[in-house]
Amino acid sequence: MVTGKDVRLSRIMKNGRMLCIPMDHSLTVGPIEGLEDPERTIIQVAKGGATSFLVQKGIIKSLRKPVPIGMIIQLSASTTLGMAPNRKILISSVEESIRLGVDAISLHVNIGGKEEPEMLQQLGMVADACDEYQIPFIAMMYPRGENIKDPSDPVVVAHVARIGAEAGADIVKTVYTGTPESFHEVVRKCPVPVVLAGGAKVESDLELLKMTSDVMKAGAIGVTYGRNVFQHKNPGLIVRALKRVVIDKATPEEAMEVFKSDVPS
């Protein structure tokens, strides 16, 4: 039997794989490069072959027309202007997300700091509500806080990812551990599918494609890249190359061939 979650998951993925472009950064850090006109960037990545995009509710409301890829809402936020940037609090609800027509819901949870208990409570409550309304739930699980000495420590990342699964997420998004072997252990020990968080900007397109290939080989079902896409000189083209790796299972070198084309951004 096909469930509501199955239907909506099919809208944010292709062939069971996800290439999501998060663009929720401006609430946190302001209208940074690449997100001055979010609708334009959303259209670019959609044309490039992204399976979904992720934004805050206000950007969804500002769209002039529906975008033909999966739409994911970010339910929590904080700002760099505040006194507690790691403290993510709810700024919307599952019910409001449904009214906006989203295909999935995302929640940011930082593990390892004094704000952790509040975020854990939000994690469990949102998971329950998503189950009730049959909305796929993506938990963004980051090792971040006073007790985290190394945020890429495979043991720590595996624990953090497992927390998301244990609390009821359908998909867990977490950080890279540095090698495909160590990331495979994170994936293996997480009972729900895992996608990679993008992190800092990389040095080259080939480096990004190689990291993507490594995490897919490690068992991830996809990647979620923000700055490495929307701050790229040609967002549509880098998404096209990433699609070759994530969806089409091409090698990084094969995916680099797209840059020889004259496809517009």
Residue pairs with C-beta under 8 A, 6 or more apart in sequence:
3 134
4 133
4 134
4 135
5 134
5 135
5 136
5 170
8 103
8 104
8 134
8 135
8 136
9 104
9 136
9 170
11 52
11 70
11 103
12 18
12 20
12 51
12 52
12 70
12 71
12 72
12 103
12 104
12 136
13 51
13 52
13 70
13 221
13 222
14 51
14 247
15 247
16 221
17 51
17 216
17 221
17 222
17 246
17 247
18 51
18 52
18 171
18 195
18 221
18 222
18 223
18 224
18 246
19 49
19 50
19 51
19 52
19 222
19 223
19 239
19 242
19 243
19 246
19 247
20 50
20 51
20 52
20 53
20 54
20 70
20 72
20 195
20 222
20 223
20 224
20 225
21 42
21 45
21 50
21 52
21 53
21 54
21 224
21 225
21 226
21 229
21 230
21 235
21 239
22 53
22 54
22 55
22 74
22 198
22 224
22 225
22 226
23 35
23 38
23 41
23 42
23 53
23 54
23 55
23 59
23 226
23 230
24 54
24 55
24 56
24 59
24 74
24 77
25 32
25 35
25 226
25 227
26 32
26 35
26 38
26 56
27 56
27 77
27 79
28 77
28 78
28 79
28 80
28 85
29 79
29 80
30 80
32 231
33 231
34 41
34 227
34 230
34 231
34 232
34 235
35 41
35 230
38 55
38 59
38 62
39 59
39 62
39 63
39 64
41 230
41 235
42 53
42 55
42 63
42 67
43 67
44 235
44 236
44 239
44 265
45 53
45 69
45 229
45 230
45 235
45 236
45 239
46 53
46 67
46 68
46 69
47 236
48 235
48 236
48 237
48 238
48 239
48 240
48 243
49 239
49 240
49 242
49 243
49 247
50 69
50 239
50 243
51 69
51 70
51 222
51 247
52 69
52 70
52 71
52 72
52 103
52 104
53 67
53 69
53 70
53 71
53 72
54 72
54 73
54 74
54 106
54 224
55 71
55 72
55 73
55 74
56 73
56 74
56 77
56 91
56 92
57 73
57 91
57 92
57 96
57 97
57 100
60 71
60 73
60 100
60 101
60 102
61 100
66 101
70 103
70 104
71 101
71 102
71 103
71 104
72 102
72 103
72 104
72 105
72 106
72 138
73 92
73 97
73 100
73 102
73 104
73 105
73 106
74 106
74 107
74 108
75 90
75 91
75 92
75 93
75 94
75 97
75 105
75 106
75 107
75 126
76 88
76 89
76 90
76 91
76 107
76 108
76 109
76 119
76 122
77 88
77 89
77 91
77 108
78 84
78 85
78 86
78 87
78 88
78 89
79 85
84 115
86 110
86 113
86 115
86 144
86 145
87 110
87 115
87 118
87 119
88 107
88 108
88 109
88 110
88 115
88 119
88 122
89 118
89 122
90 122
90 126
93 129
94 105
94 126
94 129
94 130
94 132
94 133
94 135
95 129
95 133
97 105
97 135
98 133
98 135
102 135
103 136
104 135
104 136
104 137
104 138
105 126
105 130
105 135
105 136
105 137
105 138
106 137
106 138
106 139
106 140
106 173
107 122
107 123
107 126
107 137
107 138
107 139
107 140
108 140
108 142
109 119
109 120
109 122
109 123
109 139
109 140
109 141
109 142
109 163
109 164
110 116
110 119
110 142
110 143
110 144
110 145
111 119
111 141
111 142
111 143
111 144
111 145
111 148
111 159
111 160
111 163
112 143
112 144
112 145
112 146
112 147
112 148
112 156
112 160
113 144
113 145
113 146
113 147
113 148
114 145
114 146
115 145
116 145
120 163
120 167
123 139
123 163
123 164
123 167
123 168
123 169
124 167
124 168
126 137
127 137
127 139
127 167
127 168
127 169
128 168
130 136
130 137
130 168
130 170
131 137
131 168
136 170
136 171
137 168
137 169
137 170
137 171
138 169
138 170
138 171
138 172
138 173
138 195
139 164
139 165
139 167
139 169
139 171
139 172
139 173
140 173
140 174
140 197
141 160
141 161
141 163
141 164
141 169
141 172
141 173
141 174
142 151
142 160
142 174
142 175
142 197
143 151
143 153
143 156
143 157
143 160
143 175
144 151
148 156
150 156
151 157
151 175
152 175
152 176
152 177
152 178
153 177
154 177
154 178
154 182
154 183
154 185
154 186
157 174
157 175
157 177
157 186
158 185
158 186
158 189
158 190
160 174
161 172
161 174
161 186
161 189
161 190
161 194
162 189
162 190
162 191
164 172
164 174
164 190
164 192
165 172
165 190
165 191
165 192
169 192
170 192
170 193
171 192
171 193
171 194
171 195
171 221
172 190
172 192
172 193
172 194
172 195
173 194
173 195
173 196
173 197
173 224
174 186
174 194
174 196
174 197
175 196
175 197
175 199
176 183
176 196
176 197
176 199
176 211
176 215
177 183
177 185
177 186
179 214
180 214
180 215
180 217
180 218
181 218
183 196
183 214
183 215
183 218
183 219
183 220
184 218
184 219
186 194
186 218
187 194
187 218
187 219
187 220
188 219
193 220
193 221
194 219
194 220
194 221
195 220
195 221
195 222
195 223
195 224
196 211
196 212
196 215
196 220
196 222
196 223
196 224
197 224
198 223
198 224
198 225
198 226
198 227
198 228
198 229
200 227
201 227
201 228
201 231
202 208
202 211
202 228
205 232
205 238
205 241
205 256
205 259
206 252
206 253
206 256
208 225
208 228
208 238
208 242
209 241
209 242
209 245
209 252
209 255
209 256
210 252
212 223
212 242
212 245
212 246
212 252
213 245
213 251
213 252
215 223
216 222
216 223
216 245
216 246
216 249
222 246
223 242
223 246
225 242
228 238
229 235
229 238
229 239
229 242
232 238
233 265
234 265
235 265
236 263
236 264
236 265
237 258
237 259
237 261
237 263
237 265
240 258
240 263
241 255
241 256
241 258
241 259
242 255
244 250
244 254
244 255
244 258
245 251
245 252
245 255
